[in-house]
Amino acid sequence: HEREHDREISELITKHEEEMEKLRAELNKEQQHLLDELCQQMAATHKAEIEQAQLQLRTLHSLELEALRLSLNNMHTSRLELTQSNLRKEKETALVELREMLNDKRAQEVAILQSRYQLEQDKIKKQCLKEKEDL
């Protein structure tokens, strides 16, 4: 009876060890499956985060480029306005100088004409006096 009992205990221990081994194998299989799923989820999350970061970087880059374009456009506009202002001032200065030069030339021509007129008038007076004397 004792041997039978030992044998049953031995069978139970063997059966228990087989079941434990089977459970360990199932547990390992399930752990491996969960680990694979976790790796896939992490890879998918990592890929999504990288894509999101790249999108943000592209958006930021686009915004920086737009800001630079606007800044350059503003600088160009300011420079054009300054150039136009300088050209307007130069034109006004040149016109004033030209007006002064023309006024000076006109004054000289008027003086020359007045001098000629005076000479002609004197000449005609002399000629008239001479003709009167001759008469």
Disulfide bonds with the S-S distance in Angstrom:
none
